[in-house]
Amino acid sequence: MINQFVPKRAIFEQQALEYPLGQELYERFKEMNIPIQFTGSHNRVTGIPGKNHQEAFGEAKRTLVVGIRKSKDFSGCKPSAHYQLPLTTSCPSMCEYCYLATTLGKKPYLRVYVNIDDILKQADRYIQERAPEITWFEGAATSDPIPTEYLTGLLYKTIEFFGAQSLGRFRFVTKHDKVDSLLTAVHNGHTRFRFSVNAANIIEKYEHATPSMAERVIAAGKVARAGYPLGFIIAPIFYYDNWEQDYHSLLGALDDQLPQAARDDLTFELISHRFTKRAKSNILDLFPATTLPLEEGERKYKYGQFGYGKYIYGDQEMNQMKNYMKTEVDKFFPRAKVEYFV
């Protein structure tokens, strides 16, 4: 059982106190005796301690910055959505293979944006521009928004906003299980609630400070019974002795929890393990005793769409993994859609 995230320190942009949520968080953190500092910009935060990369990383994961989303433009999020919806950044977990450890720098502190009404107004503008087409927004492109939800209510408000939109849709993904506050939101089927899951032993070895496989599966069952369209990202999928049995057990656990009504609109995204030279360097710096399979000579090198290469499994392993995972998903959930295997 993972305890609820409680920041070790909170850092506010002064302007955040001009918004009701910013003022509410400030008063709440004072009551919780959480040390409060101020910064001129949520993009330039100083004062997070740490004698080395590992210490600074750990301290950043316990630092919450409360800021204002100033830019009106949203980043694109192809192919999964039309736009990112900026609610939060980073997360308190410490997964050894997390891509955010590469993209967010050496101090990936958590951020929440308190001007939620401005953000949703901009989302509405994008929806109107693309009418009569449906516009999709991704709420977890650079974060896991669940750990801070009990403090902010940002997801709840966003889900209800999209519940009232005829042409707007929302999706996000989490590795966390604190979902109870979202079960009563009026979503009208307009939010796809996705869980990032993996084999139980992989989570135990590499996904530090996250709920177990069993806890995530139970949370997924709650979300399904609340009527949300549901999705699962199984990632990263590893090839090792007995990998088939471990992923079979994962899908079997989902099968035990999910009601029949949830199975007509169920999606799976399947992602095999891969790494870049930069990611490997970061992983070894942060987790020098890691047992992740990072031998470049055992992988195939593939150029990616963003101009850099990555090390993936060879053709034989990839084909075996793809065929097995798709067959297993079809066996347990014959009406589900496998969106892709990469």
N, C-alpha and C positions, 0 to 999 in steps of 0.2 A: 504494500500500500504506500503510495507516494503522498506525502503531506502536501497541503495546499501551499502554493508559492507565496512566501512573505518576503518582500524586499528587505535587504540589509540596509539599504540607503535609498532615498528618493531625491531626484534632482529635477527641479522645476524651471521651465522658462517663466519669467515673470509674467508674461502675457497670458499664460495658461490660467492664472488666477482670475482673469476677467470672464471666464466661462464657468457656468454652474458646475460642470463635472470637475474642472480644475480646482475650484474652491472646495468642493466636496471631498476630493482626494487629499487635498492639503489638510483639512480638518481631521480626516480619518487617520492619516499617517501620524499626525500629532497625537491623537488618542492612542495609537498603537506604539508610541514611543520610537518610531522609525526616524533616524536622523534625516533632516531635510537640508538640502543645499539649493543654490540657484545657479543658472547658467544663462549666457546670452543667446545660445542657440542649441537646439537638440542635436545638431550635426557636429558640434564642437564641444564635447564634454570632457572636462578634466577633473582630476581629483579621485579617480578610481585607482585604488592602491594595487600593488603587485610588484614583487622584486624581480620576477621573471615572467615569461610568456604564460606559463601554466597558472601562476597565481593571479595574474591580471585577467586571464580568461575566466577563471572561477569567480573572481570578484565582480566582473562585468555581468556574469549570469545572475547575480543577486542584486543588480542595480536597476532601478526603474526610473526612466526619464519621462517626465510628463510635459508634453509639448503641443505646439500648434502646427497643423499641416498648412503651410503657407502657399505652396504651389497649387494652382487650380487644375493643372493638367495631370491626368493619371497616366502611368506607364502602360504600355501594351502588355498582353499576357498570352500571346499565341503559343501553341494552338489551343490551349485549354479554355481560354476566355478572351473576350475582347479587351478588357481592361483589368488592371490590378485595382483593388479597392483598399486604400491605405488606412488601416485602422490601428495596427500594431506592427512592431518590428522585433525580430529575434524571439527567443524563448529560453526558459531557465534550464532546460534539459541539456545533457552533454553526450549526445550520440557521437561515437567516434568517427563515423563517416558523413556527418552532416555537412552539406554543401554551404550552409551559412557560415561555418567556421572559415571558409575560404573567402566568401563574398563580403562578409561584414567586418573583416579586419581582426586585429588582435584583441580588441575589447568589444565583443558583440553585446553591448548592454541592451536591455529591453526598453522599448519606447511605446507609449500610448498617446494618441492624439485626442484632445478633448473637444475640438471644434467639430463634433460629429455632424451637426446640422449643416455646416458648410460643405462637408465632404459628401453628404447625401444629396444636397442640392446640386453639386457638380455631377454626381451620378445621374440624377434626373435629367440634367442637360444632355448628357451623352445618350441617354435613352431616347429623348425627344429627337435628337439629331439622326438617329438610326431608324426611327419609326418608318414603316410599320414592322421592321425586323425586330426579332428578340435580341437584346443585348445582355451578354453575360459578364459578370464581375467575379474576380477571384480574390478572396479575403485572406489568403494565407501564402502569398507568393514569397514573402520574406519573413515569415513568422509562424508561430503556433499561437493563435489568439485565445485559446481556452484558459491557460493558467492565470491570465490577468482579468478574465471575464467577471469573476466574482467581485472585483474591485470597481470595474468600469461600466459593465452592462452594455458595452459597445456592440457585441454580437447580437444581443437580444433586440436592441433598437434597430439594427441593420436588417435582421431577419424580418421584423414586422414591417419595415419600410418596403422591402421587396415583396412581402406578402400582399401589399396593396397595389403593386405595380402589374399592369397587364402585359407590359413588354420588357420588364427587367427581371433578370434572374441572378441568383447569388450562389456561390459555391465556396467551400473552404475545407481544409483538412486539418486533422489534429492527431497527435499521439496520446492525448490525455483523456481522462475519463470523468472529469468534473462537469457533467453535462446536465445535471438536474435542473438548473435554472433556465435552461433553454427548452425544456420539454413542453412548457405551456405557451410558448410564443406562437402567435398567429402567423404561420408561414404559408398556408394555402398551397403547399407543394412547390413553392418557388425558390426554395433553398435546398441545394444538394449537400447533405452533411456527410463528409467523407472521413474515414479513419485510415491512418497509416499503420499497417500491421506487419508482423513478421513472424517467423517461427519462434516458439517460446525460448529456445536456447540462444537464438541470435539476439533477441531483445535482452536477455539476461547478461550476455557477454558484452554487448556493444552499445546498448541504448541506456546509458546511465541517467538516473533521476527521471525515469519515465514509468508509467504504469505497466504492469505485466501484460502478456498476451491475453490472459484470462480476464483481467480487469477491463481491457479495451473491448473485448468481445461482449462482455456484459453491458458496457456502455452503449455499444452499437445496437444491442437488442432493445435497450430503452428508447433510443432515438428512432428505431424502426417502429416501435409500438406507438410513438408519438406522431407517426404518419409522415415523417420526412422522407423524401427520396434519398436513398443511401448509396454510398460508394466506398470502395476500398482500394487503397494503393498498397500493393504488396511489394515492399522495396526496402533495401536492395535484396534481391534473391541470390543466394549463394549456392555454389556447386561444391559439394563435399560428401563424404561418406554418409549415407542415410538421409541425404537432403530430401529425397522424395517422401519419406515417411514423416519427416518433420512438417513439411508444407501440407501434406495430407491431413495431419492432425490439426493444423491451423484451420483449414477449410471445414473440417469436421466440427470443430468448436463453433464456427460461425453457423453452420447448419443447425446445430443444437439450439442456438439462441434466436435466430431470425424467424419471425412469424411469416406465414405463407403470403400475407398481404404485401410484405415488403419485397417479394421476389420478382414481381412483374416489372419493376423499374429499379434494377440493381446494376451498378457498374463496377468493373474491375480495371485497374491500371497496373500492369506488371512490368517491373523494372529490374533488370539484372544488375549485379554489382559491377561498377566501373570506377575508375579513378584517373585523375590527371597527375602530372608530375608535381604541380603546385599543391594539389590536395594531399598527395602522399607526404610531401615535405611538412605541411601543416599538421597532419595527423601524427607523424613521428615526433614532431616538436611538442605537441600537446599530450600525446599518449605514447611515450617512448617504449612502453612494454606491450603495446598492442599486438594482438594475434591476428589482425586482419590480413587477408591474403593480398599482399601488395608487391609480389614479385613480377616485375615487368616482363621478364623472359617467359613467363607462363601465360601471357596474355597476347591478344591481338591488338595492334595499334590501329585506331580508327580516327580519322579527322572528323571533327564535329561541325555543327552548323554555325558555331560562333567563332570559328577561325583558329581553334586550338584542338589538339588531339587528346584522346583518352584511351586507356587500356581496358579492353573488354574481354570477355571469355572468347575462346576460339569458336569456329563455326560448328564443330561437332557438339560442344557443350551447349552452345546457344540454341541449336536446333532441338537438342534433347530437353532442355529446360522449357523452351517455348511449347513444344508438343505436350509435355507432361502437364504443365500448369494449365494450359487451355483445356486439356482433356479433363483434368480434375475439377476445374471451375464448372465445366459443362455437366459433369456428373452430379455435382452437389446442387448447382443452380442453373438448370437448363434454360431458364428464361433470361438469365443475366447477359449483359453485354460486356465483352472484353474489349475495351477501347483501344488498347495497344499492348504489345510486348516489345520492349527494347532491351 
